[in-house]
Amino acid sequence: MYFDGTRYAKFNAKEGDSISFTYEFKVEKGELSIKIIDPDNETIMELQPNQKGTEKIEIKKDGDYEVVVKGSKAGGSYSIKWKLEKGE
């Protein structure tokens, strides 16, 4: 079995907030990418395959952000969690 397609998750953040991503990302076959997209549709972070860790982003612009997972005949696994920390 493999993953072929795109999944989206959105969150809203405001300037001054920060968001921490904890992830584990393994690709055994095919292609899999995980990107964080800002309100201007620009990629602000791309997680690297076959790694795990925590990354933090400082939010510079109010709006809706997306986590985009895209697979092409991908085999493996991924887990991503995020926590939004409100600014002052």
Summary of the structure (lengths in Angstrom):
residues: 88
radius of gyration: 13.5
end to end distance: 45.7
largest distance: 45.7
contacts: 237
relative contact order: 0.44
helix: 0%
strand: 76%
